[in-house]
Amino acid sequence: MSNLLWLPGHELILDDIVRADNCRLYDSKGKSYVDLEAGVWCTCIGQGNGSVRKALADQFALIGHTGFNYTSGIVGEVADEVLTLLDLDGGKCVFLCSGSEAVEYGVRVVQSISDRPLLMTMADSYCGAYGSANLKTPDEWFTFDWTPCATCSQEGECDRRCEHWSTIPETLIGGFLLEPGSSSGLVRFPPRKLIRSIAALVKRNDGFTLINEVTTGVGQTGSWFGFQHYDLKPDVVALGKGIGNGYPVSVTGLSARVIERLGDRPVKYAQSHQNDPLGAVVVRAVIRFIEENDLIARSRELSKILLTGLAQIASRHPRIGEIRARGLMVGIELVDNPDNAFTIKIHRDLIEQGYIVGRRPDRFLLRLDPALTIDQRDIEDFLVTFERVLAES
């Protein structure tokens, strides 16, 4: 694969995967692997899902791509379903191609309607691959390090009694962009009290709450969306990855309040596959498949099995430093030396044994994000293999 530019920091270990079925991958020699990372956290209802395949084939036989001056009614129908799911009735949404696009689109909307100059986000948030959300320059963004808040014992809502909170330029904040749990892949969850307090601050400023659900949405945390764990009512929600189950589609949902403030002001963003019917029908297929098969509830049950097993393994193996999880989004922090050799070995050994997990570059972290459709037996077998690999390393 010398003719490919690969993902920075990630090791290409398998270069001959030829087919996939749900959560299993097969190489050219017939060896199978259980994908516990769902690709790049995308195939939330499994590879080759029949409902998604049918939706794509049926729609492509009709019309797959639309233009600047015409569209298909199916796009509006799916938009209604998305807005209902997000509890953004009366709002609008746009279909795009990637999670980074969805976040950046929402950011540009809020920047165009806010009366205050700054958006706020957490210092460890990954907000997108380009644009303002990627650069987070000081003239547009205030980034907050919430690490001291993780062990805060102060009663009540966060306020200026706290020296750390006092660093927030409250009068300048017009919006808050929350990534509710991924923390740039490290699987960290900001405290509920902190997030609720920031949301209240934004509301007092007549500002807007934006949620980046690209990695935390579509059931991965045991709820439909990560923001539901914080009991928030967002103004903007960005969806990606799992909402397309491997097809490159994303969605930005905007509340009725945002749309009213936006008025006739154009959003300065356009691309060739905006509001395409193909992407829209995939989104509908994913949503309906999850609902019809009660996969959110199933994910919570699978999470109990996975986390109980990992906790038992951790109690017997001191090289596991910490397990951080919500639903089926799991980070396993290992105890390692600066050269990362132990983490790299465990990662490679697991793949050799037929289990693909994520490894964060330059971190002692293994990450699991299995599809909501993964077989329970695959989780149980992984736990046995993981403990054996730890014991042999």
N, C-alpha and C positions, 0 to 999 in steps of 0.2 A: 504493500500500500504506500509506496514511496511517492506516488503521484497525488497524494491527498495531504492537505494541511489539516492537522488534527487539532482537537480541542486543547487549548493551553493548560498545562498542568495535569492532564489526565493521560493515563497509560493505556495504549491500545494493546490489549492482550489477545483478544479473539478477532481474527480477521476473515473468518470463513463461515459465518452464520448464514445459513441458506433459507431457513424457514422458521416460523414461530406459530404456536398454538396456545392461546390464552397466556399463561405465564411461563411457558416452556419454549426455549430456543433450541435449535438443532444445527450442528455444524455439518460440513460436507461429509464427514465420516459417520454421521448418525448419532454422535454423542449429544446428550441433552443437558441443558442447564436450566435451573429455575431462576428466573429474573426477579430478584427481590427489590429492584430499583425501578421497575416499570419503565424501562428505557431511560429517558431523562425525566422521570417522574410523570410521564405523559399517558401511558396506556392504562388508564385507571379501570377500564372494564375489559382488559385483556386484548392481546394481539389477535387480529383476524375476527373480531367480534361480528357475528352475523347481522345484527341490527345495523351496525355502522356500514358494513359492506353493502347491504341492500339499499340503505338510504343514499349512498353515493351512486350506486348503479342506476337506481330509479331516477334520481334527479339529473344525473349526467345525460341520461337519455332524453330529457326534456330540455333543460338549459342549465349550464354549469357556471357561466360567467356573464356578468352584465356590464353595462357601460356607464358613462357619465350622465346620459340622458334617458336611460330606461332601466327598469328593475323588474323583479318578479314578486308577486304577492306573497310567496312563501317566506320571503325574508321578513316581512312585517309580521307574519303569523308567529314565526319563531321568536322574534323580538318580544312579542307579548308574553310568551312563555318564560323567557329569560327574566323579564322585568317582574313578573309575578313571583318567580322563584326567589329573586333578590329582594322582594318586598319594596319595589320601586315603582309601584303602580302610578301611572300618570307621567312617568319619565320617558326617556328614550335611550336607545343603545346603538352602538355601531359595531359591526363585525370586521375584524382585522385578521392578521396572520400570525402574530406572535405575542407572547405575554409582554415583552418589552414595549411593543407598540401600544398595547392596551393601557399600560401604566402611563406611558408618555402622553397618550391622547388625553387621558383624564387630567394629568398635570397641566397640560396646555389650556384645557377648558377652565380649570380653577384659576390659573394665573391670569387668564383674560377677564375674569369676573370678580376677582378679589380686590378689596380696597386696601389691603395690606401687602407689604412687599415680600414676605417670607413664607415659605412652606417649611414645616417641621417634619423630621423623620428621625428614626433611631440611627445611631452611628454604625450599627452592624447590619443595617438593612441593605438588601440588594433590590434596587428599584428599577433596574433595566439596563440594557446594553448601550444605549445612546440617548442623546438629547439632554434636556435639563435634568431629568430623573437620574441619568447616569453621572453627569458631571457634579451635580450638587454644589455649585459655586456659592461662596458666602453671600453674594449679593441677591441670591434667590432662595437659599436654603439655610436653615439652622438644624444642625445634627446634634442629637442628645445621646450621651452615653448613659444608658440605664443600668449599667453594671452595679453601681452602689445601691440601686433601688431594690435589687434582688433580695437583699437581707435587711430591708428597712423595717423597723419596729414601730414607727410613728403611727399613732391612731388617727383615724379620720382621713379626709381627702388631702391630697398633696397640695401644699401652698407654700408661701414664702417664709414660713417658719423653718423650712428645710433649706439649708445652704445650697445644696445641689440643685433643687428646683429653682432657686433664685437666679440661676444662670440663664434661664429661659427668657428671651426678650418678648414678654407677653404681648405688649402692644403692637408688635411687628408681625405676629403670627396670624396669617389668614387661612391656613389650612394645615392639616396633619395627615401625612401619608403613613399608614401602618402596614407593615408586613407581619401578620399575626402568627409568627412562629418559626419561620425557616431560618432567619438571621444569617443570610448569605450562605445557607447550606449547613450551618452548624447546629440547627435544631435547638433553639433557645426561645423561651416564651416569656415576654415581658409581663410583670405582675399586673393583675387585673386592676388593682387600685390605681396604679400609675396610668394605665391606658384610659381608664374612666375619668381620671382627673384631667388628663390632656384633652380628651374629647369635650369635657365641660368647659375648659378654657377656650377652646376653639369656638364652641357654641356662644359663649359670652361675647366673643369678638365678631359675631355674625359670620364666622368662617365656615369651612367645609372639611368634612372627614372623608378621606380617600382610603380605600383598602386595596392592597395588592394581594389578591387571592390566587395568583398564578400557581404557586406551589402548595398553598394551604387549602384551596377550594376543592369542590367536587368530591367531598366525603373523606379526604385524606386524614383529617383530624378527628373523625368520629362524628362530626356534624357536617351539614352541607357546606358550610363556610367557616373559616377560622374566626371571623369577626363575631360569630354567634357565641363563642366562648367568653366574649367580653360584653355581651348584651349591648351592642352598639347599633345605632341606626345611621348607616353611612349615606353620604351624598353621592359618592362615586365608587364603583367597584370594578376592578380589572380582573378578568378571568383569562386563563390560558392553559397550556399543558393539558391537563386531564379533560378539559371541556371539549377537546377535539379527539381524544383517545388515539393520538399519534398523527392525526390529520392537522396540518398547520392552520388553525383558526383560533382566534381570541375574540373577546368581547369586552367593551367598556360600557357599563351601565351607568346612566346619569339620572338623578332624582328629579322629580317635578320641580323642586325648588331650584336646582341648578339650571334646568331648562328655562324656567321663568326668568332667572337672572341673565341667562345667556341671550334671550330674545332673538333678534335677527342677526346678531353678531356671528360671523362665520368662524368655524374652528379651523385654524391654519394647519391643516393636516389632510393629505389625500394620497392614496396609493392605488395601484391597479386592481387589487383584489378586495377593495373595501365593499362590504355588504354583498359578497358573492352568495348565490343560492347554495352552492356546494357546501361551503363552510357552515351556513345556517342549518342545513338539514342534518349535518353531522352533530352539531350542538343539540338539536332536538332529539336525535337518536340516543345520544349519551344520557341526556336528562331522563328520558322516558325509560330507558333500560335500567337505570339506577332505581327509579321510582317503582317500576313494575316488579323488580326483583328484591326490593327492600334492602339494597346493598349498604345503605348508611348504617342501619341497625346491625347488619352482618359484620360490617367493619369493626364495630365496637366489640362484638363477641370475639372476633379473631384477634383484636388488640389485646384482650384479656389473656388469651392463650399465649400470645407472643411475649407480652411483658412479664407475665408470671414466670415463664420459662427463662427469660433473660435474667430476671432477678435471682432466680435459683442458681443459675450459672455464675452470676457475679458474686454470690455469697461463697462460692467455692474457688474462685479464681481472682486473685488480687491484681492481675493485669487489666481487669476491667475497672476503670476509675469511676465512671458515672454513666448512667443510662438516662437519657432525656427523651420524653415521648409524649405525644398526644395522638390518640387513635393509632393509625398505622404509620404515622410519621415518627421515625425512631432514629436517634443518634446514640451510638455506642462509643464513648470516650475511653481510649485505652491508655495505660501507663506505659510510656515509651521514652527512649532517649532522643536527643535532638536530631539524630540522623534519620528518625522515623522508620528504622529498619524493621522493628517488630510489627508495626501497623501494616507496612508494605507486605511483609511475609504472610500475615494472617489474611490479608486481602487476596493475594495470589493463591494461597493454599485453598481458600474457599472456592475460588473459581475453578481450580484444578479438581476439586471435589464436586463441582457441578452447581455452585451457588454464586450468583452474581449479586454483589452488594456494592454500594457506592463507597469510594474513599475520597475524602476531601484533600486536595493538594496541600502539602506542608502542614497538615494537621494530624493529630492522633485520633482520627474519627472515622468510624464506619457508619454508613447511613443506609437505612432500610425505608423504602416507600413502595411496598408491594401493591399490586392491583387489588381492587375491592373484590375481585373474582378469584383470587388465589385459593387453591385447595387447602383445606385445613391440614391435610396430611403433609403437604409441602412445608408448611410452617413447622410442624412437629419434627419432621426429618431434618430441617435446617438446624433446629436447636440441638439435636443430637450431634450433628456434624460440627457445628460451631464449638461445642464443648470439647469434642475430640481434637479439633485443630488447635484449640488453646492448650490443651494438655500436652500435645506433641511438640509445641513450639518453645 
